[in-house]
Amino acid sequence: MKPFLVVVGALAVCASAAQLAAQTIAPTVGRPLSPYATRRVLVIPTHYLRTDDSLGWAGQITDRKAFLDDVDGEIAFALRNRDRIGRMWVFPHQLAEVARRNAPYAPDVYDLAAEWLRPPMKSVPDMVPEPLASQLRTLVAFEDDCRYVLFPIEVRFVGAGPGEERAVVRMVMFDARQERIVWMGDVASEPAAKFSRGLAASFAEHLADLVSAP
């Protein structure tokens, strides 16, 4: 099964508001994140949950933090099962421990200044603004030979046909040293007729497919 993705920016190229408004979810072509499979990458904890879906699935989530932790766990599980990624990437719970050990110098990895990255975005900036730029630079400095950060920004549920929705996650890859967005996209689960924790696992497998073959 091909992963579903809509790319909203790549290689720090700005997109117009009209282009962003016209995005639809479609099968991805190739593996746009494959160049990072053998690089050191920090994966930030998923930050936000949108609550305005038409079927009310988000309203069934009584513990937002636990749900987002599940998403982080599924991301780690899916990527660790791909060749070499598990040895190179630092996943959310690991990163939280790194930040804890380096307090008070490290930012709170569960509360970074990422609100402006929630969809819809009017444009993709040439440079990452402060304070997020400094927060990401600080985090990569704690890991040897690291400059890239993958950030799951927001989970939302979108219609996928009559009585069906998908879980869609806005993903952003940063070059923290150059303070630039190098890739951005929305990665979706398979459509489903009811809310379940399996949506997070489906999305995570599609994300892993963008990095490496099973």
DRENTI-836929 format. One record per atom (N, C-alpha, C): x, y, z; atom name; chain; residue in one letter. Coordinates in steps of 0.02 Angstrom, whole numbers, padded with zeros to 5 digits. Each point is the difference from the previous one (the first is absolute). Example, Ala and Ser with C-alpha at 12.3 -4.5 7.8 and 13.67 -1.06 7.14 Angstrom:
// residues 2
       c1       c2       c3   name   chain   resn
    00660   -00284    00390      N       A      A
   -00045    00059    00000     CA       A      A
    00045    00060    00000      C       A      A
   -00018    00053   -00036      N       A      S
    00042    00059    00003     CA       A      S
   -00039    00055    00037      C       A      S
END
This chain:
// residues 214
       c1       c2       c3   name   chain   resn
    00042   -00060    00000      N       A      M
   -00042    00060    00000     CA       A      M
    00044    00062    00000      C       A      M
   -00013    00046   -00046      N       A      K
    00039    00062   -00003     CA       A      K
   -00021    00047    00056      C       A      K
    00049    00036    00030      N       A      P
   -00019    00050    00050     CA       A      P
   -00034    00058   -00033      C       A      P
   -00040    00035    00039      N       A      F
   -00034    00060   -00024     CA       A      F
    00034    00061    00029      C       A      F
    00012    00050   -00043      N       A      L
    00036    00059    00021     CA       A      L
   -00018    00058   -00044      C       A      L
   -00003    00059    00030      N       A      V
   -00003    00061   -00041     CA       A      V
    00059    00043    00021      C       A      V
    00043    00015   -00046      N       A      V
    00059    00040    00015     CA       A      V
   -00019    00073   -00001      C       A      V
    00016    00035    00055      N       A      V
   -00018    00071    00003     CA       A      V
    00060    00045   -00005      C       A      V
    00058   -00028   -00005      N       A      G
    00060    00040   -00009     CA       A      G
    00059   -00047   -00005      C       A      G
    00052    00018   -00037      N       A      A
    00059   -00042   -00005     CA       A      A
    00060    00043   -00013      C       A      A
    00055   -00017    00033      N       A      L
    00063    00035   -00009     CA       A      L
   -00008    00075    00010      C       A      L
   -00040    00017    00051      N       A      A
   -00010    00069    00021     CA       A      A
   -00028    00045   -00055      C       A      A
   -00036   -00029   -00047      N       A      V
   -00033    00040   -00053     CA       A      V
   -00067    00023    00026      C       A      V
   -00015    00064   -00005      N       A      C
   -00063    00027    00025     CA       A      C
   -00058   -00021   -00045      C       A      C
   -00057   -00013    00033      N       A      A
   -00061   -00015   -00038     CA       A      A
   -00049    00058    00011      C       A      A
   -00038    00015   -00052      N       A      S
   -00048    00055    00006     CA       A      S
   -00060   -00022    00040      C       A      S
   -00039    00048    00025      N       A      A
   -00061   -00016    00037     CA       A      A
   -00048   -00040   -00043      C       A      A
   -00005    00018   -00064      N       A      A
   -00046   -00036   -00045     CA       A      A
    00022   -00072   -00008      C       A      A
    00065   -00012   -00007      N       A      Q
    00025   -00068   -00006     CA       A      Q
   -00015   -00039    00063      C       A      Q
    00010    00030    00057      N       A      L
   -00012   -00035    00063     CA       A      L
   -00074   -00016    00008      C       A      L
   -00043    00046   -00021      N       A      A
   -00072   -00011    00008     CA       A      A
   -00025   -00056   -00045      C       A      A
    00036   -00013   -00055      N       A      A
   -00023   -00049   -00049     CA       A      A
    00027   -00070    00012      C       A      A
    00036   -00011    00055      N       A      Q
    00031   -00065    00011     CA       A      Q
   -00053   -00055    00011      C       A      Q
    00014   -00058   -00028      N       A      T
   -00041   -00059    00013     CA       A      T
    00046   -00058    00015      C       A      T
   -00026   -00051    00033      N       A      I
    00041   -00058    00017     CA       A      I
    00002   -00046   -00061      C       A      I
    00059   -00019   -00020      N       A      A
    00009   -00043   -00058     CA       A      A
    00059   -00047    00012      C       A      A
    00004   -00056   -00036      N       A      P
    00056   -00045    00009     CA       A      P
    00067    00035   -00013      C       A      P
    00048   -00013    00043      N       A      T
    00066    00029   -00010     CA       A      T
    00039   -00038   -00053      C       A      T
    00050    00033   -00028      N       A      V
    00043   -00032   -00050     CA       A      V
    00070   -00004    00029      C       A      V
    00028   -00059    00002      N       A      G
    00068   -00008    00025     CA       A      G
    00003    00005    00076      C       A      G
    00061    00011    00024      N       A      R
    00013    00003    00072     CA       A      R
    00036    00066    00015      C       A      R
   -00038    00055    00009      N       A      P
    00032    00066    00007     CA       A      P
    00045    00006    00061      C       A      P
   -00009   -00043    00051      N       A      L
    00042    00005    00060     CA       A      L
    00057   -00051    00000      C       A      L
    00009   -00036   -00055      N       A      S
    00053   -00051   -00002     CA       A      S
    00071    00029    00010      C       A      S
    00015    00062   -00020      N       A      P
    00067    00027    00013     CA       A      P
    00018    00004    00074      C       A      P
   -00051   -00003    00044      N       A      Y
    00013    00007    00072     CA       A      Y
    00003   -00068    00036      C       A      Y
   -00010   -00054   -00038      N       A      A
   -00003   -00066    00031     CA       A      A
    00065   -00019    00036      C       A      A
    00056    00023   -00025      N       A      T
    00065   -00017    00030     CA       A      T
    00032    00060    00034      C       A      T
   -00040    00051    00015      N       A      R
    00025    00058    00036     CA       A      R
   -00028    00002    00070      C       A      R
    00033    00037    00043      N       A      R
   -00025    00009    00068     CA       A      R
   -00058    00049   -00003      C       A      R
   -00058   -00022    00023      N       A      V
   -00061    00041   -00001     CA       A      V
   -00033   -00003    00068      C       A      V
   -00018    00058    00027      N       A      L
   -00040    00004    00061     CA       A      L
   -00074    00002   -00019      C       A      L
   -00041   -00040    00034      N       A      V
   -00072    00002   -00011     CA       A      V
   -00033    00032    00061      C       A      V
   -00031    00058   -00011      N       A      I
   -00032    00037    00053     CA       A      I
   -00066   -00034    00019      C       A      I
   -00022    00003    00063      N       A      P
   -00067   -00024    00017     CA       A      P
   -00055    00037   -00038      C       A      P
   -00052   -00036   -00019      N       A      T
   -00057    00031   -00034     CA       A      T
   -00033    00051    00046      C       A      T
   -00013    00060   -00026      N       A      H
   -00020    00055    00043     CA       A      H
   -00075    00013    00006      C       A      H
   -00037   -00003   -00056      N       A      Y
   -00069    00027    00002     CA       A      Y
   -00050   -00050   -00027      C       A      Y
   -00062    00007    00024      N       A      L
   -00057   -00039   -00025     CA       A      L
   -00056    00048   -00018      C       A      L
   -00022   -00002   -00063      N       A      R
   -00055    00042   -00021     CA       A      R
   -00066   -00034    00018      C       A      R
   -00048    00040    00021      N       A      T
   -00061   -00029    00030     CA       A      T
   -00064    00016   -00038      C       A      T
    00005    00020   -00064      N       A      D
   -00060    00023   -00036     CA       A      D
   -00020   -00046   -00057      C       A      D
    00014   -00066    00004      N       A      D
   -00017   -00044   -00055     CA       A      D
   -00075   -00013   -00002      C       A      D
   -00025   -00016   -00060      N       A      S
   -00072   -00005   -00012     CA       A      S
   -00032   -00059    00035      C       A      S
    00037   -00054    00010      N       A      L
   -00028   -00060    00031     CA       A      L
    00011   -00002    00076      C       A      L
    00033    00050    00026      N       A      G
    00009    00004    00073     CA       A      G
    00049   -00049    00029      C       A      G
    00047   -00025   -00042      N       A      W
    00048   -00048    00027     CA       A      W
    00046    00030    00052      C       A      W
    00022    00062   -00011      N       A      A
    00044    00031    00050     CA       A      A
   -00035    00007    00067      C       A      A
   -00067    00009   -00001      N       A      G
   -00037    00005    00062     CA       A      G
   -00001   -00065    00040      C       A      G
    00016   -00056   -00032      N       A      Q
    00003   -00063    00035     CA       A      Q
    00066   -00010    00038      C       A      Q
    00047    00045   -00011      N       A      I
    00065   -00004    00033     CA       A      I
   -00004    00037    00066      C       A      I
   -00004   -00036    00054      N       A      T
   -00008    00031    00066     CA       A      T
    00066    00021    00031      C       A      T
    00054   -00030   -00021      N       A      D
    00067    00017    00026     CA       A      D
    00044    00019   -00058      C       A      D
    00005    00064   -00015      N       A      R
    00038    00024   -00057     CA       A      R
    00073   -00022    00003      C       A      R
    00032    00009    00058      N       A      K
    00071   -00017    00006     CA       A      K
    00012   -00074   -00011      C       A      K
   -00043   -00043    00028      N       A      A
    00008   -00071   -00010     CA       A      A
   -00007   -00019   -00074      C       A      A
   -00048    00032   -00034      N       A      F
   -00009   -00014   -00072     CA       A      F
    00062    00021   -00039      C       A      F
    00026    00060    00013      N       A      L
    00059    00023   -00037     CA       A      L
    00061   -00043    00018      C       A      L
    00005   -00024    00061      N       A      D
    00053   -00046    00019     CA       A      D
   -00006   -00065   -00041      C       A      D
   -00062   -00023   -00011      N       A      D
   -00011   -00060   -00041     CA       A      D
    00025    00012   -00072      C       A      D
   -00015    00059   -00027      N       A      V
    00024    00017   -00067     CA       A      V
    00076   -00002   -00001      C       A      V
    00033    00029    00050      N       A      D
    00073   -00001    00003     CA       A      D
    00026   -00072    00004      C       A      D
   -00033   -00041    00040      N       A      G
    00022   -00070    00006     CA       A      G
   -00007   -00038   -00066      C       A      G
   -00054    00014   -00037      N       A      E
   -00010   -00034   -00064     CA       A      E
    00052    00024   -00051      C       A      E
    00017    00064    00001      N       A      I
    00053    00025   -00044     CA       A      I
    00065   -00036    00014      C       A      I
    00018   -00004    00064      N       A      A
    00063   -00034    00018     CA       A      A
   -00001   -00073   -00020      C       A      A
   -00056   -00034    00012      N       A      F
   -00005   -00071   -00016     CA       A      F
    00007   -00012   -00074      C       A      F
   -00036    00040   -00041      N       A      A
    00002   -00010   -00072     CA       A      A
    00069    00014   -00029      C       A      A
    00032    00052    00023      N       A      L
    00066    00018   -00028     CA       A      L
    00055   -00045    00025      C       A      L
   -00004   -00024    00061      N       A      R
    00051   -00045    00025     CA       A      R
    00002   -00066   -00038      C       A      R
   -00056   -00018   -00031      N       A      N
   -00002   -00062   -00038     CA       A      N
    00028    00007   -00071      C       A      N
    00021    00060   -00018      N       A      R
    00029    00010   -00066     CA       A      R
    00077   -00001    00005      C       A      R
    00031   -00021   -00053      N       A      D
    00073   -00011    00000     CA       A      D
    00038    00062    00021      C       A      D
    00040   -00006    00052      N       A      R
    00048    00049    00025     CA       A      R
   -00030    00060    00035      C       A      R
   -00063    00015   -00013      N       A      I
   -00028    00061    00029     CA       A      I
    00000   -00004    00076      C       A      I
   -00018   -00057    00027      N       A      G
   -00004   -00007    00073     CA       A      G
    00066    00012    00035      C       A      G
    00055   -00009   -00035      N       A      R
    00066    00013    00031     CA       A      R
    00022    00072   -00009      C       A      R
   -00031    00037   -00045      N       A      M
    00023    00067   -00016     CA       A      M
   -00045    00055    00029      C       A      M
   -00065   -00014    00005      N       A      W
   -00046    00052    00020     CA       A      W
   -00012   -00001    00075      C       A      W
   -00015    00059    00027      N       A      V
   -00016    00008    00071     CA       A      V
   -00074    00015    00005      C       A      V
   -00038   -00045    00031      N       A      F
   -00073    00004    00000     CA       A      F
   -00026    00040    00060      C       A      F
   -00065    00019   -00001      N       A      P
   -00024    00049    00049     CA       A      P
    00015   -00016    00073      C       A      P
   -00012   -00061    00022      N       A      H
    00011   -00014    00071     CA       A      H
    00075    00002    00016      C       A      H
    00042   -00022   -00046      N       A      Q
    00073    00007    00010     CA       A      Q
    00020    00074    00003      C       A      Q
   -00028    00040   -00045      N       A      L
    00017    00070   -00002     CA       A      L
   -00022    00035    00065      C       A      L
   -00058   -00018    00026      N       A      A
   -00023    00029    00063     CA       A      A
    00048   -00016    00056      C       A      A
    00029   -00059    00000      N       A      E
    00049   -00018    00051     CA       A      E
    00064    00039   -00008      C       A      E
    00022    00010   -00062      N       A      V
    00059    00042   -00013     CA       A      V
   -00011    00071    00026      C       A      V
   -00059    00027   -00014      N       A      A
   -00016    00068    00024     CA       A      A
   -00002    00002    00076      C       A      A
   -00027   -00051    00031      N       A      R
   -00002   -00002    00074     CA       A      R
    00069    00000    00030      C       A      R
    00045   -00039   -00031      N       A      R
    00069   -00003    00026     CA       A      R
    00037    00066   -00009      C       A      R
   -00022    00039   -00048      N       A      N
    00035    00063   -00015     CA       A      N
   -00038    00062    00024      C       A      N
   -00049   -00011    00043      N       A      A
   -00035    00058    00030     CA       A      A
    00050    00037    00045      C       A      A
   -00005    00067    00004      N       A      P
   -00051    00044   -00028     CA       A      P
    00017    00029   -00068      C       A      P
    00052   -00027   -00033      N       A      Y
    00021    00029   -00064     CA       A      Y
   -00045   -00021   -00058      C       A      Y
   -00028   -00059    00004      N       A      A
   -00042   -00026   -00055     CA       A      A
   -00071    00029    00005      C       A      A
   -00032    00013   -00057      N       A      P
   -00070    00021    00001     CA       A      P
   -00045   -00059    00018      C       A      P
   -00062    00014    00017      N       A      D
   -00050   -00052    00012     CA       A      D
   -00021   -00028   -00067      C       A      D
    00018   -00063   -00014      N       A      V
   -00013   -00028   -00067     CA       A      V
   -00074   -00012   -00012      C       A      V
   -00041    00005    00052      N       A      Y
   -00073   -00006   -00008     CA       A      Y
   -00035    00067   -00008      C       A      Y
    00039    00054    00001      N       A      D
   -00030    00067   -00004     CA       A      D
    00046    00048   -00038      C       A      D
    00015   -00018   -00062      N       A      L
    00040    00044   -00042     CA       A      L
   -00044    00052   -00035      C       A      L
    00032    00052   -00026      N       A      A
   -00037    00056   -00030     CA       A      A
   -00020   -00017   -00072      C       A      A
   -00048   -00045   -00007      N       A      A
   -00017   -00028   -00066     CA       A      A
   -00071    00016   -00022      C       A      A
   -00035    00041    00037      N       A      E
   -00070    00015   -00016     CA       A      E
   -00008    00025   -00072      C       A      E
    00048    00038   -00024      N       A      W
   -00005    00030   -00068     CA       A      W
    00004   -00052   -00055      C       A      W
    00022   -00061    00017      N       A      L
    00005   -00053   -00050     CA       A      L
   -00064   -00041   -00008      C       A      L
   -00050    00014    00041      N       A      R
   -00063   -00036   -00006     CA       A      R
   -00036    00020   -00065      C       A      R
   -00029   -00048   -00036      N       A      P
   -00036    00018   -00061     CA       A      P
   -00066    00035    00017      C       A      P
   -00023    00044   -00045      N       A      P
    00032    00018   -00064     CA       A      P
    00052    00054    00010      C       A      P
    00055   -00006   -00037      N       A      M
    00053    00051    00001     CA       A      M
   -00008    00045   -00061      C       A      M
    00011    00064    00010      N       A      K
   -00004    00047   -00056     CA       A      K
    00062   -00004   -00044      C       A      K
    00057   -00016    00029      N       A      S
    00062   -00005   -00039     CA       A      S
    00051   -00040    00040      C       A      S
    00051   -00023   -00034      N       A      V
    00056   -00035    00031     CA       A      V
    00058    00049    00004      C       A      V
    00024    00019    00059      N       A      P
    00052    00051    00005     CA       A      P
    00067   -00025   -00025      C       A      P
    00041    00047   -00024      N       A      D
    00067   -00017   -00022     CA       A      D
    00043   -00024    00058      C       A      D
   -00009    00032    00057      N       A      M
    00039   -00017    00060     CA       A      M
   -00048   -00014    00058      C       A      M
    00018   -00048    00042      N       A      V
   -00041   -00016    00058     CA       A      V
    00004    00058    00050      C       A      V
   -00056    00026    00022      N       A      P
    00002    00057    00046     CA       A      P
    00019   -00021    00071      C       A      P
    00020    00050    00039      N       A      E
    00010   -00010    00072     CA       A      E
   -00068    00000    00035      C       A      E
   -00006   -00036    00057      N       A      P
    00053   -00036    00035     CA       A      P
    00011   -00072   -00023      C       A      P
   -00040   -00024   -00048      N       A      L
    00007   -00070   -00020     CA       A      L
    00069   -00015   -00028      C       A      L
    00029    00047   -00038      N       A      A
    00066   -00012   -00029     CA       A      A
    00051   -00015    00054      C       A      A
    00001    00039    00053      N       A      S
    00047   -00011    00054     CA       A      S
   -00015   -00065    00038      C       A      S
   -00063   -00015    00009      N       A      Q
   -00019   -00062    00034     CA       A      Q
    00025   -00061   -00037      C       A      Q
   -00007   -00001   -00067      N       A      L
    00023   -00057   -00039     CA       A      L
    00076   -00004   -00002      C       A      L
    00033    00057   -00005      N       A      R
    00074    00000    00001     CA       A      R
    00026   -00029    00066      C       A      R
   -00032    00018    00054      N       A      T
    00021   -00026    00065     CA       A      T
   -00008   -00075    00003      C       A      T
   -00055   -00026   -00024      N       A      L
   -00013   -00072    00003     CA       A      L
    00050   -00040   -00041      C       A      L
    00014    00022   -00061      N       A      V
    00047   -00038   -00041     CA       A      V
    00071    00003    00029      C       A      V
    00015    00052    00038      N       A      A
    00068    00006    00029     CA       A      A
    00013   -00054    00052      C       A      A
   -00052   -00031    00027      N       A      F
    00009   -00053    00049     CA       A      F
    00018   -00067   -00031      C       A      F
   -00005   -00006   -00067      N       A      E
    00013   -00062   -00035     CA       A      E
    00058    00009   -00048      C       A      E
    00046   -00049   -00002      N       A      D
    00057    00003   -00045     CA       A      D
   -00024   -00003   -00073      C       A      D
    00031    00041   -00042      N       A      D
   -00011   -00003   -00072     CA       A      D
   -00074    00003   -00017      C       A      D
   -00035    00047    00029      N       A      C
   -00072    00006   -00012     CA       A      C
   -00018    00070   -00021      C       A      C
   -00043    00005   -00051      N       A      R
   -00024    00066   -00021     CA       A      R
   -00074   -00002   -00020      C       A      R
   -00029   -00059   -00009      N       A      Y
   -00068   -00005   -00026     CA       A      Y
   -00049   -00017    00055      C       A      Y
   -00060    00029   -00006      N       A      V
   -00053   -00010    00049     CA       A      V
   -00065   -00013   -00037      C       A      V
   -00033   -00056    00016      N       A      L
   -00066   -00015   -00028     CA       A      L
   -00053    00016    00053      C       A      L
   -00049    00040   -00018      N       A      F
   -00047    00027    00049     CA       A      F
   -00072   -00017   -00022      C       A      F
   -00034   -00047    00034      N       A      P
   -00072   -00010   -00011     CA       A      P
   -00038    00057    00034      C       A      P
   -00028    00045   -00038      N       A      I
   -00028    00061    00028     CA       A      I
   -00070   -00011    00028      C       A      I
   -00045   -00027   -00041      N       A      E
   -00070   -00004    00020     CA       A      E
   -00034   -00061   -00031      C       A      E
   -00041   -00032    00041      N       A      V
   -00044   -00054   -00024     CA       A      V
   -00069    00030   -00011      C       A      V
   -00030   -00015   -00058      N       A      R
   -00068    00020   -00012     CA       A      R
   -00035   -00057   -00036      C       A      R
   -00065    00000    00001      N       A      F
   -00040   -00051   -00034     CA       A      F
   -00038    00034   -00056      C       A      F
    00005   -00030   -00061      N       A      V
   -00031    00031   -00059     CA       A      V
   -00043   -00052   -00035      C       A      V
   -00051    00024   -00035      N       A      G
   -00046   -00044   -00035     CA       A      G
    00035   -00040   -00055      C       A      G
   -00021   -00064   -00006      N       A      A
    00029   -00043   -00051     CA       A      A
   -00054   -00037   -00039      C       A      A
   -00061    00028    00001      N       A      G
   -00056   -00032   -00033     CA       A      G
   -00059   -00002    00049      C       A      G
   -00058   -00022   -00021      N       A      P
   -00059   -00002    00044     CA       A      P
    00013   -00041    00062      C       A      P
   -00005    00032    00058      N       A      G
    00009   -00035    00064     CA       A      G
    00070   -00023    00014      C       A      G
    00049    00026   -00036      N       A      E
    00070   -00020    00012     CA       A      E
    00044    00061    00009      C       A      E
    00053   -00010    00038      N       A      E
    00051    00052    00008     CA       A      E
    00068   -00032    00001      C       A      E
    00051    00043   -00007      N       A      R
    00070   -00020    00008     CA       A      R
    00031    00041    00055      C       A      R
    00050   -00028    00033      N       A      A
    00044    00040    00043     CA       A      A
    00054    00029   -00045      C       A      A
    00009    00066    00003      N       A      V
    00050    00034   -00040     CA       A      V
    00047    00038    00047      C       A      V
    00064   -00007   -00011      N       A      V
    00050    00032    00043     CA       A      V
    00044    00046   -00041      C       A      V
    00003    00064    00019      N       A      R
    00046    00047   -00031     CA       A      R
    00071   -00015    00024      C       A      R
    00045   -00017   -00046      N       A      M
    00069   -00017    00015     CA       A      M
    00047    00053   -00030      C       A      M
    00051    00019    00038      N       A      V
    00048    00049   -00025     CA       A      V
    00070   -00025    00016      C       A      V
    00044    00002   -00050      N       A      M
    00071   -00016    00010     CA       A      M
    00040    00065   -00003      C       A      M
    00040    00011    00052      N       A      F
    00041    00060    00005     CA       A      F
    00074   -00016   -00006      C       A      F
    00037    00045   -00030      N       A      D
    00072    00003    00008     CA       A      D
    00011    00051    00056      C       A      D
    00013   -00025    00060      N       A      A
    00002    00045    00058     CA       A      A
    00061    00046   -00002      C       A      A
    00054   -00022   -00028      N       A      R
    00060    00042   -00003     CA       A      R
   -00009    00058   -00048      C       A      R
   -00032   -00012   -00056      N       A      Q
   -00012    00053   -00049     CA       A      Q
   -00066    00037    00013      C       A      Q
   -00038   -00023    00050      N       A      E
   -00063    00033    00019     CA       A      E
   -00049    00002   -00059      C       A      E
   -00006   -00057   -00034      N       A      R
   -00044   -00003   -00059     CA       A      R
   -00045   -00062    00003      C       A      R
   -00059    00007   -00030      N       A      I
   -00042   -00057   -00014     CA       A      I
    00024   -00032   -00064      C       A      I
    00015   -00065    00001      N       A      V
    00024   -00033   -00060     CA       A      V
   -00054   -00045   -00031      C       A      V
   -00052   -00015    00038      N       A      W
   -00056   -00040   -00027     CA       A      W
   -00060    00009    00045      C       A      W
   -00059    00001   -00030      N       A      M
   -00062    00004    00038     CA       A      M
   -00054   -00039   -00036      C       A      M
   -00039   -00037    00036      N       A      G
   -00054   -00038   -00031     CA       A      G
   -00052   -00023    00050      C       A      G
   -00059   -00017   -00025      N       A      D
   -00053   -00030    00040     CA       A      D
   -00001   -00074   -00016      C       A      D
    00009   -00042    00051      N       A      V
    00000   -00072   -00009     CA       A      V
   -00063   -00028    00030      C       A      V
   -00035   -00043   -00037      N       A      A
   -00067   -00024    00021     CA       A      A
   -00001   -00075    00012      C       A      A
   -00046   -00020    00043      N       A      S
   -00014   -00071    00011     CA       A      S
   -00044   -00026   -00056      C       A      S
   -00014   -00065    00001      N       A      E
   -00052   -00028   -00042     CA       A      E
   -00068    00026    00025      C       A      E
   -00050    00005   -00044      N       A      P
   -00067    00022    00023     CA       A      P
   -00031   -00052    00046      C       A      P
   -00042    00023    00046      N       A      A
   -00033   -00045    00047     CA       A      A
   -00071    00024    00012      C       A      A
   -00043   -00045    00021      N       A      A
   -00070    00016    00013     CA       A      A
   -00012    00019    00073      C       A      A
    00049   -00012    00043      N       A      K
   -00006    00020    00070     CA       A      K
    00068    00015    00029      C       A      K
    00000    00039    00053      N       A      F
    00063    00018    00033     CA       A      F
    00028   -00061    00037      C       A      F
    00067   -00009   -00007      N       A      S
    00034   -00051    00039     CA       A      S
    00074    00019    00005      C       A      S
    00035   -00032    00045      N       A      R
    00072    00012    00008     CA       A      R
    00038   -00024   -00061      C       A      R
   -00032   -00043   -00040      N       A      G
    00033   -00025   -00060     CA       A      G
    00014    00054   -00052      C       A      G
   -00035    00056    00004      N       A      L
    00013    00055   -00046     CA       A      L
    00071    00026    00008      C       A      L
    00024    00005    00062      N       A      A
    00069    00023    00012     CA       A      A
    00050   -00048   -00030      C       A      A
   -00012   -00065    00008      N       A      A
    00045   -00050   -00028     CA       A      A
    00001    00003   -00076      C       A      A
   -00058    00011   -00031      N       A      S
   -00004    00004   -00072     CA       A      S
    00039    00061   -00026      C       A      S
   -00012    00058    00032      N       A      F
    00038    00060   -00019     CA       A      F
    00075   -00012    00007      C       A      F
    00021   -00030    00056      N       A      A
    00072   -00010    00013     CA       A      A
    00032   -00044   -00053      C       A      A
   -00035   -00052   -00022      N       A      E
    00027   -00043   -00053     CA       A      E
    00007    00039   -00065      C       A      E
   -00048    00043   -00015      N       A      H
    00006    00041   -00061     CA       A      H
    00058    00050    00005      C       A      H
    00010    00027    00060      N       A      L
    00057    00043    00010     CA       A      L
    00066   -00038   -00011      C       A      L
    00004   -00059    00028      N       A      A
    00061   -00040   -00008     CA       A      A
    00012   -00017   -00074      C       A      A
   -00054   -00010   -00038      N       A      D
    00007   -00014   -00072     CA       A      D
    00032    00058   -00038      C       A      D
   -00005    00061    00027      N       A      L
    00031    00057   -00033     CA       A      L
    00075    00003    00012      C       A      L
    00023   -00040    00048      N       A      V
    00071    00000    00017     CA       A      V
    00036   -00061   -00028      C       A      V
   -00031   -00059    00007      N       A      S
    00035   -00061   -00018     CA       A      S
   -00051   -00054   -00018      C       A      S
    00021   -00047   -00042      N       A      A
   -00043   -00057   -00017     CA       A      A
   -00009   -00044    00061      C       A      A
   -00056   -00037    00005      N       A      P
   -00011   -00046    00056     CA       A      P
    00054   -00054    00002      C       A      P
END
